[in-house]
Amino acid sequence: MIARDFDSLAMIDREAHLVATELAGKKLDRAACSALMLLAASHREATKMLEDELRALTREMTRVSERRAGCRAYARQNGELDA
């Protein structure tokens, strides 16, 4: 599995934006087109990784919240927690 290096992912995002801005409206040679295609693929993969991580984090936060609510309800039932 690819390590979750958020600094690198953020750098790829910034570089993709800078390159796209710099190349806007310019005619590109074959090498530049190939490099841009590789950058676009890297950017898509970085974005996908961030989206996947966000979904996993959301699921985990929901699970923790549900568990906390259950623990609080249990404590109330046993008179261990003030309403």
Contact map, one row per residue, 1 for C-alpha under 8 A:
11100000000000000000000000000000000000000000000000000000000000000000000000000000000
11110000000000000000000000000000000000000000000000000000000000000000000000000000000
11111000000000000000000000000000000000000000000000000000000000000000000000000000000
01111100000000000000000000000000000000000000000000000000000000000000000000000000000
00111111100000000000000000000000000000000000000000000000000000000000000000000000000
00011111110000000000000000000000000000000000000000000000000000000000000000000000000
00001111111000000000000000000000000000000000000000000000000000000000000000000000000
00001111111100000000000000000000000000000000000000000000000000000000000000000000000
00001111111110000000000000000000000000000000011000000000000000000000000000000000000
00000111111111000000000000000000000000000000000000000000000000000000000000000000000
00000011111111100000000000000000000000000000000000000000000000000000000000000000000
00000001111111110000000000000000000000000110010000000000000000000000000000000000000
00000000111111111000000000000000000000000010010000000000000000000000000000000000000
00000000011111111100000000000000000000000000000000000000000000000000000000000000000
00000000001111111110000000000000000000000000000000000000000000000000000000000000000
00000000000111111111000000000000000000110010000000000000000000000000000000000000000
00000000000011111111100000000000000000000000000000000000000000000000000000000000000
00000000000001111111110000000000000000000000000000000000000000000000000000000000000
00000000000000111111111000000000000000000000000000000000000000000000000000000000000
00000000000000011111111100000000000000000000000000000000000000000000000000000000000
00000000000000001111111100000000000000000000000000000000000000000000000000000000000
00000000000000000111111100000000000000000000000000000000000000000000000000000000000
00000000000000000011111111000000000000000000000000000000000000000000000000000000000
00000000000000000001111111000000000000000000000000000000000000000000000000000000000
00000000000000000000001111100000000000000000000000000000000000000000000000000000000
00000000000000000000001111110000000000000000000000000000000000000000000000000000000
00000000000000000000000011111000000000000000000000000000000000000000000000000000000
00000000000000000000000001111111100000000000000000000000000000000000000000000000000
00000000000000000000000000111111100000000000000000000000000000000000000000000000000
00000000000000000000000000011111110000000000000000000000000000000000000000000000000
00000000000000000000000000011111111000000000000000000000000000000000000000000000000
00000000000000000000000000011111111100000000000000000000000000000000000000000000000
00000000000000000000000000011111111110000000000000000000000000000000000000000000000
00000000000000000000000000000111111111000000000000000000000000000000000000000000000
00000000000000000000000000000011111111100000000000000000000000000000000000000000000
00000000000000000000000000000001111111110000000000000000000000000000000000000000000
00000000000000000000000000000000111111111000000000000000000000000000000000000000000
00000000000000000000000000000000011111111100000000000000000000000000000000000000000
00000000000000010000000000000000001111111110000000000000000000000000000000000000000
00000000000000010000000000000000000111111111000000000000000000000000000000000000000
00000000000000000000000000000000000011111111100000000000000000000000000000000000000
00000000000100000000000000000000000001111111110000000000000000000000000000000000000
00000000000110010000000000000000000000111111111000000000000000000000000000000000000
00000000000000000000000000000000000000011111111100000000000000000000000000000000000
00000000000000000000000000000000000000001111111110000000000000000000000000000000000
00000000100110000000000000000000000000000111111111000000000000000000000000000000000
00000000100000000000000000000000000000000011111111100000000000000000000000000000000
00000000000000000000000000000000000000000001111111110000000000000000000000000000000
00000000000000000000000000000000000000000000111111111000000000000000000000000000000
00000000000000000000000000000000000000000000011111111100000000000000000000000000000
00000000000000000000000000000000000000000000001111111110000000000000000000000000000
00000000000000000000000000000000000000000000000111111111000000000000000000000000000
00000000000000000000000000000000000000000000000011111111100000000000000000000000000
00000000000000000000000000000000000000000000000001111111110000000000000000000000000
00000000000000000000000000000000000000000000000000111111111000000000000000000000000
00000000000000000000000000000000000000000000000000011111111100000000000000000000000
00000000000000000000000000000000000000000000000000001111111110000000000000000000000
00000000000000000000000000000000000000000000000000000111111111000000000000000000000
00000000000000000000000000000000000000000000000000000011111111100000000000000000000
00000000000000000000000000000000000000000000000000000001111111110000000000000000000
00000000000000000000000000000000000000000000000000000000111111111000000000000000000
00000000000000000000000000000000000000000000000000000000011111111100000000000000000
00000000000000000000000000000000000000000000000000000000001111111110000000000000000
00000000000000000000000000000000000000000000000000000000000111111111000000000000000
00000000000000000000000000000000000000000000000000000000000011111111100000000000000
00000000000000000000000000000000000000000000000000000000000001111111110000000000000
00000000000000000000000000000000000000000000000000000000000000111111111000000000000
00000000000000000000000000000000000000000000000000000000000000011111111100000000000
00000000000000000000000000000000000000000000000000000000000000001111111110000000000
00000000000000000000000000000000000000000000000000000000000000000111111111000000000
00000000000000000000000000000000000000000000000000000000000000000011111111100000000
00000000000000000000000000000000000000000000000000000000000000000001111111110000100
00000000000000000000000000000000000000000000000000000000000000000000111111111000000
00000000000000000000000000000000000000000000000000000000000000000000011111111100000
00000000000000000000000000000000000000000000000000000000000000000000001111111111100
00000000000000000000000000000000000000000000000000000000000000000000000111111111111
00000000000000000000000000000000000000000000000000000000000000000000000011111111000
00000000000000000000000000000000000000000000000000000000000000000000000001111111100
00000000000000000000000000000000000000000000000000000000000000000000000000111111110
00000000000000000000000000000000000000000000000000000000000000000000000000111111110
00000000000000000000000000000000000000000000000000000000000000000000000100110111111
00000000000000000000000000000000000000000000000000000000000000000000000000010011111
00000000000000000000000000000000000000000000000000000000000000000000000000010000111
